[in-house]
């Protein structure tokens, strides 16, 4: 029996290829919107050996952010849908500006999974260009219907965030319960993309929410419930407040900006030193994809003995890709062990998998 949805997808992809090949105006227009300082090349990489993209003949959904690429590929498991990550390996998904080579990936995709307005300016510009040129790439907004925390709950209420009035903190996916809503949004989008596979998509999403996100939430809760200290100092940008909101702990980022590219000011270092002294902090977290210099300064000038890794699930290292790590693996192998250590629950040697302390202590 002929698969009508696959035939329709092939026609749509062929039309998009014709558009990109034949319309210099459209390609140039989107390239201009996406152009800018770029640390990466083409976004045409899966960031995983298991990204549903082996056959090359299924609907394609491209994602603007690693976490939601990972959710998408888990939802699309065992279906023809191909889910691809646009952010190159080794780069942070918030603050990255792609070059024009990503244009073709977005135009040719059947769906674009994005994090909502005002979070990634390049994605906003790409979406506007798709609309202006009447390209029928389906848009999947992972933030739709998610209850966001006030930006006032962070340390820099003067900075513009997202949402109505731009007064909300965008990093909701760090809260596993809020992340469930994004899984539902992606699921609805993929069901629309491949209705013949609705049952598999919904079952995969249900399993991921109950078996993965719920377990992560419960295990995080145990870590923070066991802690006598309720303050965490991070040599990282202001991306971890949803952890604090969810589990009742004060997250103190060194960089109060929302993007990882924010500068560290002398006043930031001074305030961090005070927090470290007042709370008798021996270990701090450092952003995996951020500068090590501020953490090393605190190491040299305070009682801090070492820094260990944290990440807001916004990017991946090459070895993580090789080991097929996603949101779940990063939670258990990176963030949770560090929170155990910085909260004083465990010594570095007691935390994480075998060899974790040696690998990650004052990592470069």
Secondary structure, DSSP 4 states (H G I P E B T S, - for coil): ---HHHHHHHHHHHHHHHHHHH-HHHHHHHHHHH-S--S-----B-SSS-SS-SSS-S-EEEESSHHHHHHHHHHTTTSS-EEEE-SPTTS-SSS----GGGHHHHHH-SEEEE--TTT-HHHHHHHHHHHHTT--PEEEETTTT--PPBGGGSS-TTS--BSGGG-B---GGGSHHHHHHHHHHHHHHHHHH-GGGHHHHHHHHHHIIIIIIHHHHHHHHHHHHT-S--EEEEEEES--HHHHHHHT-EEEEEE-SSSTTPPPPHHHHHHHHHHHHHTT--EEEEETTS-SHHHHHHHHHSS--EEEEE--S----HHHHHTT--HHHHIIIIIHHHHHHHTTSS-TTTSSSTTHHHHHTT--
